[in-house]
Amino acid sequence: MPDIPSCDIERRVDGAVVVRVHSRVTGGRALPDAVFAFRAGDPQFSFWEQQLRQREMLPTTELPISMPMYEPT
């Protein structure tokens, strides 16, 4: 199954997996993000938990941070 890049997946303290699917801007407007919570026993829980585990196993990459440049006056 391909990775789903347009969403965030996290685990809550109660064990539920929360999926936030980001909306797209169409015609200059965007709908609110769709947010779903899956708990053990839900039909899609194992799929989203697997997606979360795969993302957790990916190496984190450091983003370059550009520092502001100040010129003496």
FIRO-865073 format. One record per residue (C-alpha): residue in one letter; x, y, z. Coordinates in Angstrom, 3 decimals, padded with zeros to 6 digits, always signed. Example, Ala and Ser with C-alpha at 12.3 -4.5 7.8 and 13.67 -1.06 7.14 Angstrom:
<rs>
[r a, [+012.300, -004.500, +007.800]],
[r s, [+013.670, -001.060, +007.140]],
</rs>
This chain:
<rs>
[r m, [+000.000, +000.000, +000.000]],
[r p, [+001.496, +003.386, -000.927]],
[r d, [+002.233, +005.904, +001.778]],
[r i, [-000.420, +008.573, +002.226]],
[r p, [+001.545, +011.833, +002.358]],
[r s, [-001.401, +014.227, +002.657]],
[r c, [-002.275, +013.122, +006.180]],
[r d, [-000.845, +013.105, +009.699]],
[r i, [-001.112, +010.000, +011.860]],
[r e, [-000.579, +009.936, +015.622]],
[r r, [-001.415, +007.812, +018.629]],
[r r, [-003.375, +009.278, +021.532]],
[r v, [-002.638, +008.361, +025.149]],
[r d, [-005.732, +006.121, +025.190]],
[r g, [-004.254, +004.028, +022.327]],
[r a, [-006.504, +005.350, +019.568]],
[r v, [-004.905, +006.172, +016.221]],
[r v, [-005.874, +009.629, +014.953]],
[r v, [-005.686, +010.391, +011.226]],
[r r, [-005.899, +013.974, +009.951]],
[r v, [-006.428, +014.185, +006.192]],
[r h, [-005.448, +017.602, +004.895]],
[r s, [-007.873, +019.337, +002.594]],
[r r, [-006.905, +020.830, -000.722]],
[r v, [-007.537, +024.361, -001.860]],
[r t, [-010.012, +024.337, -004.729]],
[r g, [-011.298, +027.523, -006.249]],
[r g, [-009.475, +029.608, -003.647]],
[r r, [-011.182, +027.889, -000.698]],
[r a, [-010.330, +024.866, +001.395]],
[r l, [-012.634, +022.704, +003.432]],
[r p, [-011.579, +021.880, +007.009]],
[r d, [-009.285, +018.901, +007.453]],
[r a, [-011.038, +015.571, +008.014]],
[r v, [-010.101, +013.935, +011.333]],
[r f, [-010.772, +010.278, +012.133]],
[r a, [-010.037, +008.273, +015.299]],
[r f, [-009.682, +004.485, +015.177]],
[r r, [-009.650, +002.241, +018.243]],
[r a, [-008.797, -001.447, +018.652]],
[r g, [-011.760, -003.379, +017.292]],
[r d, [-012.562, -000.827, +014.560]],
[r p, [-012.377, -002.412, +011.078]],
[r q, [-009.688, +000.034, +009.861]],
[r f, [-007.643, +000.215, +013.095]],
[r s, [-004.994, -002.316, +012.040]],
[r f, [-004.431, -000.589, +008.675]],
[r w, [-003.856, +002.839, +010.247]],
[r e, [-001.791, +001.429, +013.091]],
[r q, [+000.455, -000.221, +010.483]],
[r q, [+000.741, +003.087, +008.608]],
[r l, [+001.706, +004.803, +011.867]],
[r r, [+004.342, +002.161, +012.694]],
[r q, [+005.854, +002.450, +009.216]],
[r r, [+006.157, +006.207, +009.608]],
[r e, [+007.694, +005.835, +013.062]],
[r m, [+010.360, +003.516, +011.617]],
[r l, [+011.403, +005.981, +008.908]],
[r p, [+014.613, +007.850, +009.711]],
[r t, [+013.988, +011.446, +010.598]],
[r t, [+015.712, +013.960, +008.389]],
[r e, [+016.943, +017.207, +009.736]],
[r l, [+015.581, +020.212, +007.943]],
[r p, [+018.064, +022.959, +007.205]],
[r i, [+017.398, +025.975, +009.358]],
[r s, [+018.312, +029.269, +007.806]],
[r m, [+019.449, +031.845, +010.295]],
[r p, [+018.708, +035.506, +009.678]],
[r m, [+021.698, +037.456, +008.453]],
[r y, [+022.420, +040.714, +010.182]],
[r e, [+024.678, +043.295, +008.646]],
[r p, [+026.380, +045.774, +010.939]],
[r t, [+025.188, +049.295, +010.393]],
</rs>
